[in-house]
């Protein structure tokens, strides 16, 4: 059985996070590990206080178990409870390893260490600490997605990301749009980009995949407009740096209620592909000659104008 790690705080938005995780646990199916980290040192008898926090957590889980699910589905979900003193960012890495989490589901406005931050900032920081995919859920009631969009820079995408994404296909069935943007300066590379996009699609396991090669010199704004136009219900991203991930949650997008901030976002941890280092000039020439005769195109970095 799969495992979903669900960090919760005691805000009202946490109910939406858990409700979404419950639906996903029934569909996949998966066990749910509910994690709560108490941000302040517990005065008096710490063990007694932690027990009280766990009872509060169990009450929330039992109330929501049947609120938006049928009784039969609610009974199918298995829960584990983890209540720890301290901050989420201090414990989440070890907890994800301990329970062998296949996916983590957390709220867009999750509060860590008792500190309120701009929506998504804590989620971006937590996504950097765990190796499993992180599903960031904004407040509000919603159904599980059937229309998904995967946005990445495919020429520089680490190939290890694609099998990890395909492992989630049973959890998120539906139509998958894969989107590659290019700038006007990269128009001569269109053919190559199209081949790269096709090769990525072959490695993904969704039965219905649509490929989109779009011109836009502001990809983040472009993907928001694309998601709004196609009524995307889940956006999948694979940023290669923490700064790149933080841009998705920039305050200007939250303030303007940009479409991509209003739907769940699945963050896949990825690193930029490193170019092969040749031992000498002759090896480099042979490598280039071999690439020119290959029928398929590798995912390699594009030259920038």
N, C-alpha and C positions, 0 to 999 in steps of 0.2 A: 504493500500500500504506500502511496505517496504521502509526503508530510508537508503541511503548510504551517509556517511559523507566523503568528499574528501578534505583533507587539501592540498593546493597547495602553491608552491613558484613560483617565476618568472623565473626559469631556463628552459632550453629547455626540460629537462627530464620530467617536469610537464605535457607536452602535452601528453606523452605516458601514464602517470597515468590517466589523465582525459579521454583519448580515451578508455582505458580499462574499466574504470568505466561506461562510456556511453554504451558500449556493454553489460555490466552486467546489467545495469538499464533497457535496452530493454528486455533482456531475463527474468528477474526475475518476474515481473517488479518492479521498485523502483523509488522513488523520489531521486534526487541528491542534497545534501546540500554542496555547495562549500564554503570552509573556507580559508580565507587568513589572516595571522597575519603579520602586518608590524613590522619588528624587531626594528626599531629605533624610538625615539621620533619624532613626526612630528612637524616641525617648522611652525611658522605662524598660520594659521587658521586650527586646526586639523580636523574639520568637513569637510572643503572643500577638504583637502588632502585625507581623507578617501573616499569621494565621487569619487575623481579621481582614487583611487585604485580600487574601485568597477567597474567603467566604464572600466578600463583596464581588469578586470577579466571577465566582461560580453562580451567584444570583443573576448577574448580567447575562452570562452564557445560557443558563436555563430559561431565562425569560425570552431571549431572542431565538433560542433553538426552534421554537414552534411558531414564532410570530409571523414569519414570511415563508415558512416551509410547511408542507403537510406533516402530520404527526409521524407518518411512516418514514419520510425522509429525515426528519429531525432525529428519530431514534437511531438512524444509521450512522450518524456522525460520532466519532470517537474523539474525546478531548484529553489533552494533558494540560496541567496547570503549572506554571513556573512564576513564582513571586520572589523578587530579589530586591535587596536594598542597594541603592545606587542609581546610576544613570544608564539609560538604554545603550548609549554608545560605548560604555565600559563593558557591557555583558553580551551584546548582540552577536559578536563574532564567535565567541565560545559557545553560545546557545545554538547558533545555526549549525555549528559543527557537531555539537552534542546530539541534536535530534536529526541530523542528516537532512536538513531542510531542502526540499526540491524547489520551494518557492516561498518568498516572504510577502505577506500582504500587510500594508500599513497605510495609515491615513495621510492625506496631503498636509493636514494641519496638526500632525502629531506633535505633542509637547514633550520635550526631552529635558531632564534635569530641572523641571519646573519652569523652564524659560520658553516664552512665546517668541517665535521668529516668523519671518515672512513665510507664507505658505510654500511648502516644498523644500525649504532650506534644510530642515532636519532630515527629511526623507533623502535628499541628495547626499547628505553626510553619511547616513546609515548605509546607503547603497554602495558607498566606497569601501565599507568594512566587511561586506559579506560576498561570497563568490556565487551564491545562488541568485537567480533573477528576483527583482524586487518590483512588486505591483503596488503602485501608489494610487490610492482611491480618494477622490474628492468627496466632500459631504454630499448627501442626497441619496434617495432610493433609486436603484437602477437594476435592470435585468442583466444577465450575463451577455457578453457580446456575441454577435454573429457576423459583424463586419469589422475587420482588422486592417490596420495599416502599419507596415514596417518601413521606417525611415532610417536610412544610414548612408554613409559614404562608402559604397560598396567597393570601389577600387582599393581603399585602404583598410577595409574591414578584416579583422582577424578571422580566418576560416573556422577556428574552433567555436566561434559564436553561432554558426548556423546549425550544427547538430544539437547544441543546447537549446536553441529556439525550437527545433523540430520536436524535441522531447515534450514540449508543451502543447502539441497539436491536439491531443485528446482533451486537454483542459479547455482549449479555446478553438473549437471547430468553427468553420465558417469560411467566408471569402477573405482571402489575404491579398491586399494590394501592397506591392513593394515599390518604393519610390526612390528614384535617384534624381537629384537636381544637378544642373551644371550652369556655369556662368556664361554670359555671351562670349567671353574670351576663349571658352573651351568648346565652341561649336565645331572646330575641326576634329574633336575627339568623340563626336556623337556615335559614330559606328563602333568604336572601341568600348564606349560606355554601355551601349546596347548589348554587346557581347558579354560584358562583365555582369550585367543585370540578368541576362539569360542563364549564365552559369550559376549565379546565386539561386535563381528560382529552381533549377534542377536539384539542388541540394536540400531544398525544403520539402516537407512531406504533406503540406496542405493539398487537398484534391483540386481546389480552385484557386489559382494564383494569377493575378493580373499585374503586368509590368507597366511602369510609367516612368518615362524619361522626360523630365520637364526642365525648361529653361527658367531660371530665377536666380538673381544674384543675392537674394536674401532667403536662404533655404528655410530658416525657422519660421519666418512669416509665411513662406510658401506652403509649408506643411500644414500650418494652421488653416489656411484657406482651402487646401486640398481636403483635409479632414472634415471641414464644415460642408464642403460641396458634396462629398460622398457619404456624409452622415456616419462617419467612422465612430465606432463604439469603444474601441481600444486602440491606443497608439503604442507601438513597440519601437523602442529606440536603443541604439547601441553606441553611446558616447565613449570616446577614447580617453577623455580627461575629465577631472572633476569640474573644471571651469566650463567645459562644454555642457555638462549635465546641468549645472546651475543656471545656465542661460534659459533652459526650458521653463524654469520657475521664476524668472526675472519679475521684479515687482511691477514693471509696466504691463506685462501680460496678465498678471493677477488683477491689476487695477481696471484694465479694459475688458476683463472677463473673456480673454482669448479662448477660442473653442478648445484648444488642446489642454487648457487648464481645467476644463469642465468635464472631461472624460478620464477614465482610468488610464494610467500610463505604465507600461511594463518596461523596466530598465534592465537591459542585459549588460552585464559587465564585459567590457571588451578592451583590447589594447590594439594600437595601430600596428599593422603588419610591418615588420622590419625587413628592409631590402637585403638580399643575399650579398655577402661580402666576397668578392673574388680575390684569389691569391695573387693574380697577375693580370696584365692587360690582355694576354692571349686567352686566358680563361674567360674573361669578360666578353671577348669577341665571340668565342664559341657559344657562350650562353645566349648572346643576342641572336646569333645565327640560328640556334636551335629553336628559340621562341618564334622566329619568323616563319618556320616550317611546320609549326604545330597547328592542328586543325582547331583546337580550342584555345581560349584565351585565359590566362591566369589573372587572378586578382592582384594587380600590381599598382603601385602608386602612379598617379598621373602627373606629368610635368605641369607646373603652374606657369601661367603667362606672367 
